[in-house]
Amino acid sequence: MGVADGGGRGRLGHRRDGVRSRGVRRTSRSSRRQNVRCGDNMSGMQPKRCSWVNVDDALMREYHDREWGVPTHDDRTHFEFLILEAAQAGLSWSIVLNKRAGYRRAFSQFDPEKVARYSAARIDKLAADPAIIRNRMKIAAAVKNARAFLAVQKEYGSFDAYCWQFVNGQPRQNRWDSPRQIPATTDESDSFSRDLKRRGFSFVGSTVIYAHMQAVGMVNDHLIDCFRCREVRRLG
């Protein structure tokens, strides 16, 4: 998703497994064929998905089909994705998905109250944990962000109430024909990112935050020919 401050690459609109800034990496012909087949699963055919999905990667496929773009209003889910999006900075999303269970264990089921109390010794221990990405800066940032997260909850009642104000409480419903149309950042992600930084959050550059907005359904960036586009739109 990016370098230290999240200013580099992210999910759609930034690089993540086949996805790069305002476009996608060219994939093999066989992969493209797999990704454009339509039909029901009863016939063994794959429904058409966004072109960044590797249909042979079960975790990526399930993430796209069940989570990506679905509006969430659960604070623990918001906190989870803030940790995972920051962890992805400079790496592929598939690496993060493969370590997601390790993150869940390492970060107390993504409970911000518990993470906010992590000591320097606990951070050092996590920096040696092979079940997560062993980057001490990112781990320390997650603890710092937990404390800032609690402050937002105290001010707004919930982090959810705070973050959804940046889209006026309603998901942005985009209608993209091509991944090249999907932005890396928007005015909303710029504003969201600036405010988070002002509140003491780290690893929350605009590209990281736009990926977060995509993940938690503040924006629907499924391509219009993806089978999830209409389903997610109805949820908004």
C-alpha positions in Angstrom: 0.0 0.0 0.0 2.9 2.3 0.3 6.0 3.3 2.2 6.2 4.4 5.7 3.4 6.9 5.6 1.2 5.0 3.2 2.0 7.3 0.3 2.6 4.5 -2.2 0.5 1.6 -3.3 -2.7 0.1 -2.1 -5.5 -2.1 -3.3 -7.5 -1.0 -6.3 -5.8 2.0 -7.6 -2.5 1.0 -6.1 -0.5 -2.2 -6.3 -1.8 -5.3 -4.6 -1.2 -8.7 -6.2 -1.7 -7.8 -9.8 -3.1 -4.4 -9.1 -1.1 -1.2 -9.5 -1.6 2.5 -9.5 -4.7 3.3 -11.6 -4.4 0.0 -13.4 -3.7 -3.7 -13.2 -0.5 -5.6 -14.0 -0.8 -7.6 -17.2 -1.7 -11.1 -16.3 -1.4 -14.3 -18.3 -4.0 -15.2 -20.9 -5.1 -18.2 -18.9 -5.6 -16.0 -15.8 -7.6 -13.5 -17.8 -9.8 -16.2 -19.2 -10.5 -17.6 -15.8 -11.5 -14.2 -14.5 -14.0 -13.3 -17.3 -15.9 -16.5 -17.4 -19.5 -16.1 -16.3 -22.1 -18.6 -15.2 -23.3 -20.4 -12.1 -21.1 -22.5 -9.9 -23.4 -25.5 -10.5 -21.9 -25.7 -14.0 -18.4 -25.3 -12.7 -18.0 -21.9 -14.2 -16.6 -18.9 -12.2 -18.7 -15.8 -12.0 -17.1 -12.7 -13.4 -15.1 -10.8 -10.8 -12.9 -7.7 -10.6 -9.8 -8.3 -12.6 -7.4 -8.0 -9.6 -8.8 -11.3 -8.1 -6.7 -14.4 -8.6 -9.4 -17.0 -8.7 -6.9 -19.7 -7.8 -6.2 -18.0 -4.5 -9.0 -19.1 -2.2 -8.4 -16.4 0.5 -8.3 -13.6 -2.1 -11.4 -15.0 -3.8 -13.4 -15.3 -0.6 -12.3 -11.8 0.5 -13.5 -10.3 -2.7 -16.7 -12.3 -2.8 -17.7 -11.8 0.9 -16.0 -8.8 2.4 -14.6 -6.2 0.0 -16.9 -3.2 -0.4 -19.5 -4.5 2.0 -20.5 -1.5 4.3 -19.5 -2.2 7.9 -20.4 -0.3 11.0 -18.5 -2.4 13.5 -15.7 -0.7 15.3 -13.6 -3.8 15.7 -13.7 -4.4 12.0 -12.6 -0.8 11.3 -9.7 -1.3 13.7 -8.8 -4.6 12.1 -8.5 -3.1 8.6 -6.6 -0.1 9.9 -4.0 -2.6 11.2 -4.0 -4.8 8.1 -4.0 -1.9 5.6 -0.9 -0.4 7.4 0.8 -3.8 7.5 0.4 -4.1 3.7 2.4 -0.9 3.0 5.0 -1.9 0.4 3.7 -5.5 0.2 1.1 -7.6 -1.5 -2.4 -8.0 -0.1 -2.2 -11.7 -0.4 0.7 -11.8 2.1 -1.5 -9.9 4.6 -4.5 -12.2 4.0 -2.3 -15.3 4.5 -1.2 -13.8 7.9 -4.6 -12.5 8.9 -5.2 -15.3 11.5 -1.8 -14.5 12.9 -2.7 -10.9 13.3 -6.0 -11.8 14.9 -4.1 -13.7 17.6 -1.2 -11.3 18.0 -3.5 -8.3 18.3 -6.0 -9.7 20.8 -8.8 -10.3 18.3 -8.4 -6.7 17.2 -9.6 -5.3 20.5 -8.3 -1.7 20.5 -8.6 -1.4 24.3 -6.2 -4.4 24.8 -3.8 -3.3 22.0 -3.6 0.2 23.4 -2.0 -1.3 26.6 0.7 -3.2 24.8 4.1 -2.4 26.3 7.5 -1.9 24.5 8.4 -5.5 25.5 5.2 -6.8 24.0 6.0 -4.9 20.8 9.5 -6.4 20.7 8.0 -9.9 21.1 5.6 -9.3 18.3 8.4 -8.1 16.1 9.8 -11.6 16.3 6.5 -13.4 15.6 6.6 -15.1 12.2 2.8 -15.3 12.1 2.7 -11.6 11.3 4.8 -9.1 9.3 7.8 -8.5 11.5 8.2 -4.8 11.0 8.6 -3.1 14.4 7.6 0.3 13.0 4.2 -1.0 11.8 3.6 -2.9 15.0 4.4 0.1 17.1 2.2 2.2 14.9 -0.7 -0.3 15.5 -0.4 0.2 19.2 -0.2 4.0 18.8 -3.2 3.9 16.5 -5.2 1.9 19.1 -4.8 4.7 21.6 -5.8 7.3 19.0 -8.7 5.0 18.0 -10.0 5.0 21.6 -9.8 8.8 21.7 -12.0 9.0 18.6 -14.5 6.6 20.1 -14.7 8.7 23.3 -15.3 11.9 21.2 -17.8 10.5 18.7 -19.3 7.5 20.5 -17.8 5.2 17.9 -15.1 5.2 15.3 -17.8 4.2 12.8 -19.7 7.5 13.4 -16.5 9.4 12.9 -15.3 7.8 9.7 -18.6 7.6 7.8 -18.9 11.4 8.1 -16.3 11.7 5.4 -18.8 10.2 2.9 -21.9 11.9 4.5 -23.0 8.5 5.9 -23.6 6.9 2.5 -21.3 4.7 0.4 -20.0 6.2 -2.8 -21.4 4.1 -5.6 -19.0 4.1 -8.5 -19.5 2.7 -11.9 -16.1 1.8 -13.3 -15.7 -0.1 -16.6 -12.0 -0.6 -16.2 -9.6 -0.8 -13.2 -7.7 2.0 -14.8 -10.5 4.4 -13.9 -10.3 3.6 -10.2 -8.4 6.3 -8.4 -5.5 5.8 -5.9 -6.9 8.6 -3.7 -9.9 10.9 -3.6 -10.8 14.2 -1.9 -12.6 12.2 0.8 -9.6 10.0 1.5 -7.3 13.1 1.5 -9.5 14.7 4.1 -9.9 11.5 6.2 -6.1 10.9 6.1 -5.3 14.5 7.2 -7.7 14.3 10.1 -6.3 10.9 11.2 -2.8 12.3 11.2 -3.9 15.3 13.1 -5.3 12.9 15.7 -2.0 11.1 16.1 -2.5 8.1 13.8 0.4 6.7 11.8 0.6 4.8 8.5 -2.5 6.5 7.3 -1.5 8.1 4.0 -4.3 8.8 1.6 -3.7 5.7 -0.5 -3.9 3.5 2.7 -7.1 5.3 3.7 -8.7 5.0 0.3 -8.0 1.2 0.4 -9.6 1.2 3.9 -12.6 3.0 2.5 -12.9 0.3 -0.2 -12.5 -2.5 2.3 -15.2 -1.3 4.7 -17.7 -0.3 2.1 -17.5 3.5 2.3 -16.9 3.2 -1.5 -18.1 0.5 -3.9 -15.3 0.1 -6.5 -16.4 -3.3 -7.9 -16.3 -3.0 -11.7 -19.7 -2.9 -13.2 -19.3 -6.3 -14.9 -18.3 -7.9 -11.6 -21.1 -10.1 -10.1 -20.6 -8.3 -6.7 -21.2 -4.8 -8.0 -25.0 -4.9 -7.9 -25.1 -7.0 -4.7 -22.9 -4.6 -2.8 -24.8 -1.6 -4.2 -28.0 -3.0 -2.8 -26.3 -3.3 0.6 -25.6 0.4 0.6 
